[in-house]
Amino acid sequence: MQKPKYHIFVCTSSRPNGQQKGFCLSNDGVEILMKFVEEIEDRELEGEVFVTNTGCFGVCEQGPIVVVYPDNVWYGSVTPDDVEEIMDEHIEGGNPVSRLEI
Amino acid sequence: MQKPKYHIFVCTSSRPNGQQKGFCLSNDGVEILMKFVEEIEDRELEGEVFVTNTGCFGVCEQGPIVVVYPDNVWYGSVTPDDVEEIMDEHIEGGNPVSRLEI
């Protein structure tokens, strides 16, 4: 199979309201995921950049969480508006967005 | 934050019965996930080996799927019985289990 150059993982974990865990889903996790899907399609990077939703990464208090491999770069407090910058700077530019790193 | 040396991703995607997608959940995806959690605890590797469940990787026909980063190694047709071998050979030994690679 064709393997990705970059693989973006977006937490979309959910828990009942009022619990700390489940923070990512209730803070636009799915919107962040779909924004990555859209940006990857727009830039015609489908073959080399994969995006996958995940369960809890265990660092909910720093969510929403996005992790980029193979770089092992962890982003926290990500908003849908940050997706374009991550795509420009990190995925296409090769430089992680340091202001979002945790 | 402390980053993992290895991060194991296990597909636990689900879909309605009778559809090809959703193969991983109905073929022991959660059991595979829990076996990794157990093996990591038994070997006291919690700080350096992370395991996370995911949504669909898009290669359902080769599932259940397990992906290990930063190595970008993709395993298919994984069973709960394969988990110990992946832990021994790949995670602790540094050599991917070639018979399971896709």
N, CA and C atoms of all chains as a GROMACS GRO file, in nm:
protein
  612
    1MET      N    1   0.083  -0.121   0.000
    1MET     CA    2   0.000   0.000   0.000
    1MET      C    3   0.086   0.126   0.000
    2GLN      N    4   0.027   0.234  -0.050
    2GLN     CA    5   0.096   0.364  -0.047
    2GLN      C    6   0.088   0.422   0.095
    3LYS      N    7   0.203   0.449   0.152
    3LYS     CA    8   0.204   0.504   0.287
    3LYS      C    9   0.210   0.657   0.282
    4PRO      N   10   0.160   0.721   0.388
    4PRO     CA   11   0.159   0.867   0.388
    4PRO      C   12   0.296   0.926   0.419
    5LYS      N   13   0.320   1.044   0.364
    5LYS     CA   14   0.438   1.123   0.404
    5LYS      C   15   0.410   1.184   0.541
    6TYR      N   16   0.289   1.238   0.556
    6TYR     CA   17   0.244   1.291   0.684
    6TYR      C   18   0.110   1.227   0.720
    7HIS      N   19   0.094   1.196   0.847
    7HIS     CA   20  -0.034   1.142   0.894
    7HIS      C   21  -0.080   1.229   1.011
    8ILE      N   22  -0.194   1.295   0.989
    8ILE     CA   23  -0.250   1.388   1.088
    8ILE      C   24  -0.359   1.317   1.167
    9PHE      N   25  -0.346   1.315   1.298
    9PHE     CA   26  -0.446   1.252   1.385
    9PHE      C   27  -0.519   1.361   1.464
   10VAL      N   28  -0.651   1.356   1.458
   10VAL     CA   29  -0.734   1.459   1.524
   10VAL      C   30  -0.824   1.391   1.626
   11CYS      N   31  -0.812   1.432   1.752
   11CYS     CA   32  -0.898   1.373   1.855
   11CYS      C   33  -1.041   1.419   1.838
   12THR      N   34  -1.134   1.322   1.832
   12THR     CA   35  -1.277   1.355   1.831
   12THR      C   36  -1.346   1.277   1.942
   13SER      N   37  -1.273   1.260   2.052
   13SER     CA   38  -1.327   1.180   2.162
   13SER      C   39  -1.445   1.251   2.229
   14SER      N   40  -1.542   1.171   2.269
   14SER     CA   41  -1.661   1.227   2.334
   14SER      C   42  -1.688   1.157   2.466
   15ARG      N   43  -1.738   1.232   2.560
   15ARG     CA   44  -1.782   1.181   2.690
   15ARG      C   45  -1.907   1.259   2.729
   16PRO      N   46  -1.977   1.213   2.831
   16PRO     CA   47  -2.095   1.288   2.873
   16PRO      C   48  -2.059   1.432   2.912
   17ASN      N   49  -2.152   1.523   2.891
   17ASN     CA   50  -2.132   1.663   2.930
   17ASN      C   51  -2.093   1.675   3.077
   18GLY      N   52  -2.009   1.773   3.106
   18GLY     CA   53  -1.975   1.800   3.245
   18GLY      C   54  -1.851   1.727   3.290
   19GLN      N   55  -1.805   1.631   3.210
   19GLN     CA   56  -1.680   1.564   3.242
   19GLN      C   57  -1.568   1.633   3.165
   20GLN      N   58  -1.450   1.635   3.227
   20GLN     CA   59  -1.339   1.700   3.160
   20GLN      C   60  -1.302   1.627   3.032
   21LYS      N   61  -1.303   1.494   3.039
   21LYS     CA   62  -1.270   1.418   2.919
   21LYS      C   63  -1.385   1.431   2.819
   22GLY      N   64  -1.350   1.432   2.692
   22GLY     CA   65  -1.450   1.456   2.590
   22GLY      C   66  -1.443   1.600   2.543
   23PHE      N   67  -1.345   1.669   2.594
   23PHE     CA   68  -1.323   1.810   2.562
   23PHE      C   69  -1.307   1.833   2.411
   24CYS      N   70  -1.236   1.745   2.343
   24CYS     CA   71  -1.204   1.770   2.202
   24CYS      C   72  -1.328   1.770   2.114
   25LEU      N   73  -1.416   1.671   2.134
   25LEU     CA   74  -1.536   1.667   2.049
   25LEU      C   75  -1.620   1.791   2.069
   26SER      N   76  -1.638   1.831   2.193
   26SER     CA   77  -1.726   1.946   2.221
   26SER      C   78  -1.658   2.078   2.190
   27ASN      N   79  -1.533   2.075   2.150
   27ASN     CA   80  -1.462   2.196   2.111
   27ASN      C   81  -1.413   2.187   1.967
   28ASP      N   82  -1.505   2.151   1.880
   28ASP     CA   83  -1.482   2.156   1.736
   28ASP      C   84  -1.390   2.049   1.680
   29GLY      N   85  -1.370   1.937   1.752
   29GLY     CA   86  -1.286   1.829   1.700
   29GLY      C   87  -1.326   1.785   1.560
   30VAL      N   88  -1.456   1.766   1.538
   30VAL     CA   89  -1.501   1.719   1.406
   30VAL      C   90  -1.482   1.828   1.300
   31GLU      N   91  -1.505   1.953   1.340
   31GLU     CA   92  -1.486   2.063   1.244
   31GLU      C   93  -1.338   2.074   1.204
   32ILE      N   94  -1.249   2.055   1.302
   32ILE     CA   95  -1.104   2.056   1.273
   32ILE      C   96  -1.070   1.942   1.177
   33LEU      N   97  -1.122   1.823   1.206
   33LEU     CA   98  -1.099   1.707   1.119
   33LEU      C   99  -1.145   1.736   0.976
   34MET      N  100  -1.267   1.787   0.963
   34MET     CA  101  -1.322   1.809   0.829
   34MET      C  102  -1.248   1.920   0.754
   35LYS      N  103  -1.197   2.016   0.830
   35LYS     CA  104  -1.117   2.125   0.769
   35LYS      C  105  -0.987   2.067   0.711
   36PHE      N  106  -0.925   1.973   0.782
   36PHE     CA  107  -0.805   1.907   0.728
   36PHE      C  108  -0.839   1.828   0.601
   37VAL      N  109  -0.949   1.754   0.604
   37VAL     CA  110  -0.991   1.676   0.487
   37VAL      C  111  -1.006   1.768   0.366
   38GLU      N  112  -1.071   1.882   0.389
   38GLU     CA  113  -1.098   1.979   0.283
   38GLU      C  114  -0.966   2.040   0.230
   39GLU      N  115  -0.878   2.079   0.322
   39GLU     CA  116  -0.751   2.140   0.280
   39GLU      C  117  -0.664   2.041   0.202
   40ILE      N  118  -0.665   1.915   0.245
   40ILE     CA  119  -0.586   1.812   0.176
   40ILE      C  120  -0.640   1.791   0.034
   41GLU      N  121  -0.773   1.790   0.020
   41GLU     CA  122  -0.834   1.776  -0.113
   41GLU      C  123  -0.803   1.897  -0.200
   42ASP      N  124  -0.819   2.017  -0.143
   42ASP     CA  125  -0.795   2.140  -0.220
   42ASP      C  126  -0.652   2.148  -0.271
   43ARG      N  127  -0.559   2.096  -0.190
   43ARG     CA  128  -0.417   2.102  -0.229
   43ARG      C  129  -0.372   1.978  -0.306
   44GLU      N  130  -0.468   1.887  -0.332
   44GLU     CA  131  -0.441   1.763  -0.405
   44GLU      C  132  -0.329   1.681  -0.341
   45LEU      N  133  -0.338   1.666  -0.209
   45LEU     CA  134  -0.237   1.592  -0.132
   45LEU      C  135  -0.291   1.458  -0.081
   46GLU      N  136  -0.403   1.413  -0.137
   46GLU     CA  137  -0.469   1.293  -0.083
   46GLU      C  138  -0.376   1.172  -0.075
   47GLY      N  139  -0.286   1.157  -0.171
   47GLY     CA  140  -0.201   1.039  -0.173
   47GLY      C  141  -0.090   1.040  -0.069
   48GLU      N  142  -0.051   1.159  -0.027
   48GLU     CA  143   0.065   1.167   0.062
   48GLU      C  144   0.036   1.220   0.201
   49VAL      N  145  -0.081   1.279   0.222
   49VAL     CA  146  -0.118   1.326   0.355
   49VAL      C  147  -0.249   1.259   0.396
   50PHE      N  148  -0.244   1.181   0.503
   50PHE     CA  149  -0.364   1.113   0.553
   50PHE      C  150  -0.413   1.186   0.677
   51VAL      N  151  -0.542   1.180   0.703
   51VAL     CA  152  -0.598   1.235   0.826
   51VAL      C  153  -0.693   1.131   0.885
   52THR      N  154  -0.684   1.111   1.015
   52THR     CA  155  -0.762   1.008   1.084
   52THR      C  156  -0.812   1.064   1.216
   53ASN      N  157  -0.937   1.038   1.249
   53ASN     CA  158  -0.988   1.077   1.381
   53ASN      C  159  -0.950   0.971   1.484
   54THR      N  160  -0.937   1.015   1.608
   54THR     CA  161  -0.895   0.922   1.714
   54THR      C  162  -0.982   0.934   1.838
   55GLY      N  163  -0.961   0.838   1.928
   55GLY     CA  164  -1.011   0.846   2.064
   55GLY      C  165  -0.918   0.936   2.146
   56CYS      N  166  -0.936   0.930   2.276
   56CYS     CA  167  -0.868   1.021   2.369
   56CYS      C  168  -0.716   0.999   2.374
   57PHE      N  169  -0.641   1.110   2.368
   57PHE     CA  170  -0.495   1.105   2.383
   57PHE      C  171  -0.451   1.120   2.528
   58GLY      N  172  -0.546   1.148   2.617
   58GLY     CA  173  -0.512   1.157   2.759
   58GLY      C  174  -0.458   1.292   2.805
   59VAL      N  175  -0.461   1.390   2.716
   59VAL     CA  176  -0.417   1.525   2.756
   59VAL      C  177  -0.530   1.625   2.728
   60CYS      N  178  -0.649   1.585   2.772
   60CYS     CA  179  -0.773   1.658   2.743
   60CYS      C  180  -0.765   1.806   2.781
   61GLU      N  181  -0.698   1.833   2.893
   61GLU     CA  182  -0.695   1.972   2.940
   61GLU      C  183  -0.620   2.063   2.844
   62GLN      N  184  -0.545   2.004   2.749
   62GLN     CA  185  -0.475   2.084   2.649
   62GLN      C  186  -0.541   2.076   2.511
   63GLY      N  187  -0.658   2.014   2.505
   63GLY     CA  188  -0.727   1.994   2.378
   63GLY      C  189  -0.790   2.122   2.325
   64PRO      N  190  -0.843   2.115   2.204
   64PRO     CA  191  -0.841   2.002   2.112
   64PRO      C  192  -0.700   1.968   2.063
   65ILE      N  193  -0.676   1.836   2.055
   65ILE     CA  194  -0.542   1.783   2.024
   65ILE      C  195  -0.532   1.739   1.877
   66VAL      N  196  -0.422   1.775   1.815
   66VAL     CA  197  -0.387   1.728   1.680
   66VAL      C  198  -0.242   1.678   1.688
   67VAL      N  199  -0.216   1.557   1.637
   67VAL     CA  200  -0.080   1.501   1.639
   67VAL      C  201  -0.037   1.471   1.496
   68VAL      N  202   0.085   1.510   1.462
   68VAL     CA  203   0.135   1.486   1.326
   68VAL      C  204   0.254   1.390   1.331
   69TYR      N  205   0.238   1.276   1.262
   69TYR     CA  206   0.347   1.180   1.249
   69TYR      C  207   0.394   1.175   1.106
   70PRO      N  208   0.519   1.135   1.076
   70PRO     CA  209   0.617   1.077   1.167
   70PRO      C  210   0.690   1.179   1.254
   71ASP      N  211   0.652   1.307   1.249
   71ASP     CA  212   0.728   1.410   1.320
   71ASP      C  213   0.712   1.406   1.472
   72ASN      N  214   0.604   1.336   1.518
   72ASN     CA  215   0.577   1.334   1.663
   72ASN      C  216   0.560   1.475   1.717
   73VAL      N  217   0.487   1.556   1.644
   73VAL     CA  218   0.456   1.693   1.686
   73VAL      C  219   0.313   1.695   1.741
   74TRP      N  220   0.299   1.747   1.861
   74TRP     CA  221   0.169   1.751   1.930
   74TRP      C  222   0.121   1.895   1.939
   75TYR      N  223   0.002   1.920   1.885
   75TYR     CA  224  -0.058   2.053   1.892
   75TYR      C  225  -0.175   2.052   1.990
   76GLY      N  226  -0.187   2.161   2.067
   76GLY     CA  227  -0.298   2.174   2.160
   76GLY      C  228  -0.374   2.303   2.140
   77SER      N  229  -0.495   2.309   2.198
   77SER     CA  230  -0.584   2.426   2.187
   77SER      C  231  -0.602   2.467   2.041
   78VAL      N  232  -0.612   2.366   1.955
   78VAL     CA  233  -0.626   2.391   1.811
   78VAL      C  234  -0.770   2.438   1.781
   79THR      N  235  -0.782   2.534   1.691
   79THR     CA  236  -0.915   2.577   1.644
   79THR      C  237  -0.923   2.549   1.494
   80PRO      N  238  -1.044   2.546   1.439
   80PRO     CA  239  -1.056   2.526   1.294
   80PRO      C  240  -0.976   2.631   1.214
   81ASP      N  241  -0.964   2.751   1.270
   81ASP     CA  242  -0.888   2.857   1.201
   81ASP      C  243  -0.738   2.829   1.194
   82ASP      N  244  -0.688   2.739   1.281
   82ASP     CA  245  -0.544   2.707   1.280
   82ASP      C  246  -0.507   2.606   1.171
   83VAL      N  247  -0.606   2.541   1.113
   83VAL     CA  248  -0.577   2.429   1.021
   83VAL      C  249  -0.498   2.474   0.899
   84GLU      N  250  -0.539   2.588   0.844
   84GLU     CA  251  -0.471   2.637   0.723
   84GLU      C  252  -0.323   2.666   0.752
   85GLU      N  253  -0.296   2.724   0.869
   85GLU     CA  254  -0.157   2.753   0.907
   85GLU      C  255  -0.075   2.625   0.925
   86ILE      N  256  -0.135   2.524   0.988
   86ILE     CA  257  -0.064   2.395   1.004
   86ILE      C  258  -0.034   2.335   0.867
   87MET      N  259  -0.131   2.344   0.776
   87MET     CA  260  -0.109   2.290   0.641
   87MET      C  261   0.000   2.368   0.567
   88ASP      N  262  -0.006   2.501   0.575
   88ASP     CA  263   0.093   2.586   0.505
   88ASP      C  264   0.234   2.566   0.561
   89GLU      N  265   0.244   2.584   0.692
   89GLU     CA  266   0.376   2.590   0.755
   89GLU      C  267   0.438   2.451   0.776
   90HIS      N  268   0.358   2.359   0.830
   90HIS     CA  269   0.413   2.229   0.868
   90HIS      C  270   0.405   2.128   0.752
   91ILE      N  271   0.286   2.102   0.706
   91ILE     CA  272   0.267   1.994   0.607
   91ILE      C  273   0.329   2.031   0.472
   92GLU      N  274   0.311   2.153   0.429
   92GLU     CA  275   0.371   2.191   0.301
   92GLU      C  276   0.508   2.258   0.319
   93GLY      N  277   0.528   2.325   0.433
   93GLY     CA  278   0.653   2.399   0.451
   93GLY      C  279   0.760   2.323   0.529
   94GLY      N  280   0.718   2.219   0.601
   94GLY     CA  281   0.815   2.140   0.675
   94GLY      C  282   0.854   2.197   0.812
   95ASN      N  283   0.788   2.305   0.853
   95ASN     CA  284   0.820   2.368   0.982
   95ASN      C  285   0.699   2.365   1.076
   96PRO      N  286   0.706   2.289   1.184
   96PRO     CA  287   0.595   2.285   1.279
   96PRO      C  288   0.558   2.425   1.328
   97VAL      N  289   0.431   2.443   1.363
   97VAL     CA  290   0.381   2.572   1.413
   97VAL      C  291   0.406   2.576   1.563
   98SER      N  292   0.515   2.640   1.600
   98SER     CA  293   0.561   2.630   1.740
   98SER      C  294   0.463   2.689   1.840
   99ARG      N  295   0.388   2.792   1.803
   99ARG     CA  296   0.296   2.854   1.899
   99ARG      C  297   0.185   2.757   1.944
  100LEU      N  298   0.160   2.653   1.866
  100LEU     CA  299   0.055   2.557   1.902
  100LEU      C  300   0.109   2.430   1.967
  101GLU      N  301   0.241   2.413   1.970
  101GLU     CA  302   0.299   2.289   2.023
  101GLU      C  303   0.283   2.278   2.175
  102ILE      N  304   0.258   2.157   2.220
  102ILE     CA  305   0.247   2.134   2.364
  102ILE      C  306   0.361   2.042   2.409
  103MET      N  307   0.516   1.838   2.737
  103MET     CA  308   0.466   1.702   2.767
  103MET      C  309   0.568   1.596   2.723
  104GLN      N  310   0.557   1.479   2.787
  104GLN     CA  311   0.642   1.367   2.748
  104GLN      C  312   0.586   1.302   2.622
  105LYS      N  313   0.667   1.296   2.519
  105LYS     CA  314   0.620   1.236   2.394
  105LYS      C  315   0.657   1.088   2.391
  106PRO      N  316   0.578   1.011   2.315
  106PRO     CA  317   0.607   0.868   2.309
  106PRO      C  318   0.726   0.835   2.218
  107LYS      N  319   0.794   0.725   2.251
  107LYS     CA  320   0.894   0.670   2.159
  107LYS      C  321   0.822   0.596   2.045
  108TYR      N  322   0.720   0.522   2.084
  108TYR     CA  323   0.633   0.455   1.986
  108TYR      C  324   0.489   0.491   2.016
  109HIS      N  325   0.411   0.511   1.910
  109HIS     CA  326   0.268   0.537   1.926
  109HIS      C  327   0.193   0.438   1.838
  110ILE      N  328   0.115   0.354   1.903
  110ILE     CA  329   0.043   0.247   1.834
  110ILE      C  330  -0.102   0.290   1.814
  111PHE      N  331  -0.148   0.289   1.690
  111PHE     CA  332  -0.286   0.328   1.659
  111PHE      C  333  -0.364   0.203   1.615
  112VAL      N  334  -0.478   0.181   1.678
  112VAL     CA  335  -0.559   0.062   1.651
  112VAL      C  336  -0.696   0.107   1.600
  113CYS      N  337  -0.733   0.064   1.482
  113CYS     CA  338  -0.866   0.100   1.429
  113CYS      C  339  -0.976   0.027   1.505
  114THR      N  340  -1.072   0.104   1.555
  114THR     CA  341  -1.191   0.044   1.617
  114THR      C  342  -1.316   0.103   1.550
  115SER      N  343  -1.303   0.128   1.421
  115SER     CA  344  -1.414   0.190   1.349
  115SER      C  345  -1.533   0.096   1.337
  116SER      N  346  -1.651   0.154   1.348
  116SER     CA  347  -1.773   0.073   1.338
  116SER      C  348  -1.868   0.130   1.234
  117ARG      N  349  -1.939   0.041   1.168
  117ARG     CA  350  -2.046   0.077   1.074
  117ARG      C  351  -2.156  -0.026   1.090
  118PRO      N  352  -2.272   0.000   1.031
  118PRO     CA  353  -2.380  -0.100   1.042
  118PRO      C  354  -2.337  -0.235   0.984
  119ASN      N  355  -2.390  -0.340   1.040
  119ASN     CA  356  -2.362  -0.476   0.990
  119ASN      C  357  -2.391  -0.488   0.841
  120GLY      N  358  -2.311  -0.569   0.776
  120GLY     CA  359  -2.337  -0.597   0.635
  120GLY      C  360  -2.261  -0.503   0.543
  121GLN      N  361  -2.206  -0.395   0.599
  121GLN     CA  362  -2.123  -0.308   0.518
  121GLN      C  363  -1.978  -0.350   0.536
  122GLN      N  364  -1.901  -0.332   0.428
  122GLN     CA  365  -1.761  -0.372   0.436
  122GLN      C  366  -1.688  -0.286   0.538
  123LYS      N  367  -1.716  -0.155   0.538
  123LYS     CA  368  -1.649  -0.068   0.635
  123LYS      C  369  -1.704  -0.099   0.775
  124GLY      N  370  -1.616  -0.086   0.871
  124GLY     CA  371  -1.655  -0.125   1.006
  124GLY      C  372  -1.600  -0.263   1.039
  125PHE      N  373  -1.522  -0.313   0.947
  125PHE     CA  374  -1.462  -0.445   0.960
  125PHE      C  375  -1.378  -0.458   1.087
  126CYS      N  376  -1.302  -0.355   1.121
  126CYS     CA  377  -1.208  -0.366   1.232
  126CYS      C  378  -1.278  -0.386   1.366
  127LEU      N  379  -1.383  -0.309   1.393
  127LEU     CA  380  -1.453  -0.323   1.521
  127LEU      C  381  -1.511  -0.463   1.536
  128SER      N  382  -1.573  -0.511   1.428
  128SER     CA  383  -1.640  -0.641   1.438
  128SER      C  384  -1.541  -0.757   1.430
  129ASN      N  385  -1.415  -0.726   1.411
  129ASN     CA  386  -1.311  -0.830   1.410
  129ASN      C  387  -1.207  -0.804   1.518
  130ASP      N  388  -1.257  -0.781   1.637
  130ASP     CA  389  -1.172  -0.776   1.756
  130ASP      C  390  -1.088  -0.650   1.772
  131GLY      N  391  -1.125  -0.540   1.704
  131GLY     CA  392  -1.050  -0.416   1.717
  131GLY      C  393  -1.032  -0.373   1.863
  132VAL      N  394  -1.139  -0.380   1.940
  132VAL     CA  395  -1.130  -0.336   2.080
  132VAL      C  396  -1.046  -0.434   2.162
  133GLU      N  397  -1.061  -0.563   2.132
  133GLU     CA  398  -0.980  -0.662   2.203
  133GLU      C  399  -0.831  -0.642   2.173
  134ILE      N  400  -0.799  -0.612   2.049
  134ILE     CA  401  -0.660  -0.583   2.012
  134ILE      C  402  -0.609  -0.460   2.088
  135LEU      N  403  -0.690  -0.356   2.090
  135LEU     CA  404  -0.656  -0.233   2.164
  135LEU      C  405  -0.628  -0.264   2.310
  136MET      N  406  -0.718  -0.337   2.375
  136MET     CA  407  -0.704  -0.363   2.517
  136MET      C  408  -0.585  -0.453   2.546
  137LYS      N  409  -0.554  -0.543   2.453
  137LYS     CA  410  -0.437  -0.630   2.467
  137LYS      C  411  -0.309  -0.544   2.465
  138PHE      N  412  -0.304  -0.444   2.377
  138PHE     CA  413  -0.188  -0.353   2.377
  138PHE      C  414  -0.178  -0.278   2.509
  139VAL      N  415  -0.290  -0.227   2.558
  139VAL     CA  416  -0.290  -0.153   2.685
  139VAL      C  417  -0.232  -0.241   2.796
  140GLU      N  418  -0.279  -0.365   2.799
  140GLU     CA  419  -0.236  -0.462   2.901
  140GLU      C  420  -0.086  -0.494   2.889
  141GLU      N  421  -0.041  -0.518   2.767
  141GLU     CA  422   0.100  -0.551   2.745
  141GLU      C  423   0.191  -0.434   2.783
  142ILE      N  424   0.148  -0.313   2.751
  142ILE     CA  425   0.226  -0.193   2.783
  142ILE      C  426   0.237  -0.177   2.935
  143GLU      N  427   0.127  -0.202   3.004
  143GLU     CA  428   0.128  -0.194   3.151
  143GLU      C  429   0.217  -0.303   3.210
  144ASP      N  430   0.201  -0.426   3.161
  144ASP     CA  431   0.280  -0.538   3.213
  144ASP      C  432   0.430  -0.515   3.197
  145ARG      N  433   0.466  -0.450   3.087
  145ARG     CA  434   0.609  -0.428   3.059
  145ARG      C  435   0.658  -0.294   3.115
  146GLU      N  436   0.567  -0.221   3.184
  146GLU     CA  437   0.598  -0.090   3.244
  146GLU      C  438   0.653   0.008   3.141
  147LEU      N  439   0.584   0.014   3.026
  147LEU     CA  440   0.626   0.102   2.917
  147LEU      C  441   0.531   0.221   2.900
  148GLU      N  442   0.447   0.247   3.000
  148GLU     CA  443   0.342   0.351   2.986
  148GLU      C  444   0.397   0.487   2.945
  149GLY      N  445   0.515   0.522   2.993
  149GLY     CA  446   0.567   0.655   2.962
  149GLY      C  447   0.621   0.669   2.822
  150GLU      N  448   0.659   0.557   2.759
  150GLU     CA  449   0.724   0.569   2.629
  150GLU      C  450   0.648   0.506   2.513
  151VAL      N  451   0.548   0.425   2.545
  151VAL     CA  452   0.466   0.366   2.438
  151VAL      C  453   0.320   0.404   2.461
  152PHE      N  454   0.263   0.476   2.365
  152PHE     CA  455   0.123   0.517   2.376
  152PHE      C  456   0.039   0.430   2.283
  153VAL      N  457  -0.086   0.411   2.318
  153VAL     CA  458  -0.178   0.340   2.229
  153VAL      C  459  -0.308   0.420   2.222
  154THR      N  460  -0.360   0.436   2.102
  154THR     CA  461  -0.480   0.519   2.080
  154THR      C  462  -0.570   0.449   1.979
  155ASN      N  463  -0.700   0.449   2.005
  155ASN     CA  464  -0.794   0.394   1.906
  155ASN      C  465  -0.828   0.500   1.802
  156THR      N  466  -0.861   0.454   1.684
  156THR     CA  467  -0.888   0.548   1.574
  156THR      C  468  -1.016   0.514   1.499
  157GLY      N  469  -1.055   0.609   1.415
  157GLY     CA  470  -1.158   0.584   1.314
  157GLY      C  471  -1.095   0.512   1.196
  158CYS      N  472  -1.168   0.508   1.087
  158CYS     CA  473  -1.131   0.427   0.970
  158CYS      C  474  -1.005   0.478   0.900
  159PHE      N  475  -0.914   0.384   0.867
  159PHE     CA  476  -0.794   0.417   0.791
  159PHE      C  477  -0.816   0.404   0.639
  160GLY      N  478  -0.932   0.353   0.600
  160GLY     CA  479  -0.964   0.345   0.457
  160GLY      C  480  -0.910   0.222   0.387
  161VAL      N  481  -0.855   0.128   0.464
  161VAL     CA  482  -0.807   0.003   0.402
  161VAL      C  483  -0.874  -0.116   0.471
  162CYS      N  484  -1.006  -0.101   0.486
  162CYS     CA  485  -1.087  -0.196   0.564
  162CYS      C  486  -1.068  -0.340   0.520
  163GLU      N  487  -1.052  -0.360   0.389
  163GLU     CA  488  -1.043  -0.497   0.338
  163GLU      C  489  -0.917  -0.568   0.388
  164GLN      N  490  -0.824  -0.491   0.444
  164GLN     CA  491  -0.703  -0.551   0.499
  164GLN      C  492  -0.702  -0.550   0.653
  165GLY      N  493  -0.815  -0.512   0.712
  165GLY     CA  494  -0.823  -0.500   0.857
  165GLY      C  495  -0.831  -0.633   0.928
  166PRO      N  496  -0.826  -0.632   1.059
  166PRO     CA  497  -0.806  -0.516   1.146
  166PRO      C  498  -0.667  -0.454   1.130
  167ILE      N  499  -0.667  -0.319   1.133
  167ILE     CA  500  -0.547  -0.241   1.104
  167ILE      C  501  -0.484  -0.188   1.233
  168VAL      N  502  -0.351  -0.201   1.240
  168VAL     CA  503  -0.271  -0.141   1.348
  168VAL      C  504  -0.157  -0.065   1.280
  169VAL      N  505  -0.136   0.062   1.320
  169VAL     CA  506  -0.029   0.144   1.260
  169VAL      C  507   0.066   0.188   1.372
  170VAL      N  508   0.195   0.175   1.347
  170VAL     CA  509   0.295   0.213   1.448
  170VAL      C  510   0.378   0.330   1.395
  171TYR      N  511   0.372   0.442   1.469
  171TYR     CA  512   0.454   0.559   1.437
  171TYR      C  513   0.557   0.578   1.548
  172PRO      N  514   0.672   0.642   1.521
  172PRO     CA  515   0.707   0.714   1.398
  172PRO      C  516   0.753   0.625   1.284
  173ASP      N  517   0.748   0.493   1.300
  173ASP     CA  518   0.803   0.404   1.198
  173ASP      C  519   0.721   0.399   1.069
  174ASN      N  520   0.593   0.442   1.078
  174ASN     CA  521   0.505   0.434   0.960
  174ASN      C  522   0.494   0.289   0.912
  175VAL      N  523   0.478   0.199   1.006
  175VAL     CA  524   0.459   0.057   0.976
  175VAL      C  525   0.311   0.024   0.989
  176TRP      N  526   0.256  -0.035   0.884
  176TRP     CA  527   0.113  -0.067   0.880
  176TRP      C  528   0.094  -0.218   0.884
  177TYR      N  529   0.018  -0.263   0.984
  177TYR     CA  530  -0.012  -0.405   0.997
  177TYR      C  531  -0.158  -0.432   0.960
  178GLY      N  532  -0.181  -0.545   0.894
  178GLY     CA  533  -0.317  -0.584   0.857
  178GLY      C  534  -0.349  -0.724   0.904
  179SER      N  535  -0.481  -0.756   0.903
  179SER     CA  536  -0.530  -0.888   0.948
  179SER      C  537  -0.474  -0.924   1.084
  180VAL      N  538  -0.465  -0.823   1.170
  180VAL     CA  539  -0.409  -0.844   1.305
  180VAL      C  540  -0.513  -0.915   1.392
  181THR      N  541  -0.466  -1.007   1.474
  181THR     CA  542  -0.552  -1.073   1.572
  181THR      C  543  -0.499  -1.040   1.712
  182PRO      N  544  -0.583  -1.058   1.815
  182PRO     CA  545  -0.533  -1.035   1.951
  182PRO      C  546  -0.409  -1.118   1.982
  183ASP      N  547  -0.399  -1.237   1.922
  183ASP     CA  548  -0.282  -1.322   1.945
  183ASP      C  549  -0.152  -1.266   1.886
  184ASP      N  550  -0.165  -1.172   1.793
  184ASP     CA  551  -0.044  -1.113   1.733
  184ASP      C  552   0.017  -1.001   1.818
  185VAL      N  553  -0.059  -0.952   1.916
  185VAL     CA  554  -0.015  -0.834   1.991
  185VAL      C  555   0.117  -0.858   2.064
  186GLU      N  556   0.128  -0.975   2.127
  186GLU     CA  557   0.250  -1.005   2.203
  186GLU      C  558   0.372  -1.005   2.111
  187GLU      N  559   0.355  -1.063   1.991
  187GLU     CA  560   0.467  -1.066   1.896
  187GLU      C  561   0.505  -0.925   1.850
  188ILE      N  562   0.407  -0.840   1.824
  188ILE     CA  563   0.437  -0.702   1.784
  188ILE      C  564   0.511  -0.630   1.897
  189MET      N  565   0.468  -0.654   2.021
  189MET     CA  566   0.535  -0.591   2.136
  189MET      C  567   0.679  -0.643   2.149
  190ASP      N  568   0.697  -0.776   2.140
  190ASP     CA  569   0.830  -0.836   2.155
  190ASP      C  570   0.925  -0.791   2.044
  191GLU      N  571   0.880  -0.813   1.920
  191GLU     CA  572   0.970  -0.795   1.806
  191GLU      C  573   0.988  -0.649   1.767
  192HIS      N  574   0.877  -0.578   1.758
  192HIS     CA  575   0.884  -0.440   1.705
  192HIS      C  576   0.908  -0.337   1.816
  193ILE      N  577   0.818  -0.334   1.914
  193ILE     CA  578   0.824  -0.226   2.014
  193ILE      C  579   0.944  -0.243   2.107
  194GLU      N  580   0.971  -0.366   2.147
  194GLU     CA  581   1.087  -0.386   2.236
  194GLU      C  582   1.213  -0.425   2.157
  195GLY      N  583   1.193  -0.493   2.043
  195GLY     CA  584   1.309  -0.542   1.968
  195GLY      C  585   1.355  -0.451   1.855
  196GLY      N  586   1.266  -0.359   1.813
  196GLY     CA  587   1.303  -0.266   1.706
  196GLY      C  588   1.289  -0.321   1.565
  197ASN      N  589   1.234  -0.442   1.553
  197ASN     CA  590   1.217  -0.502   1.420
  197ASN      C  591   1.070  -0.527   1.388
  198PRO      N  592   1.014  -0.455   1.290
  198PRO     CA  593   0.874  -0.478   1.254
  198PRO      C  594   0.846  -0.625   1.219
  199VAL      N  595   0.724  -0.668   1.244
  199VAL     CA  596   0.683  -0.806   1.215
  199VAL      C  597   0.640  -0.813   1.068
  200SER      N  598   0.733  -0.857   0.983
  200SER     CA  599   0.711  -0.844   0.838
  200SER      C  600   0.591  -0.925   0.788
  201ARG      N  601   0.562  -1.039   0.852
  201ARG     CA  602   0.451  -1.122   0.801
  201ARG      C  603   0.316  -1.051   0.814
  202LEU      N  604   0.307  -0.949   0.898
  202LEU     CA  605   0.180  -0.877   0.917
  202LEU      C  606   0.175  -0.744   0.841
  203GLU      N  607   0.287  -0.704   0.782
  203GLU     CA  608   0.289  -0.574   0.715
  203GLU      C  609   0.208  -0.573   0.586
  204ILE      N  610   0.142  -0.461   0.562
  204ILE     CA  611   0.065  -0.447   0.438
  204ILE      C  612   0.126  -0.337   0.352
   0.00000   0.00000   0.00000
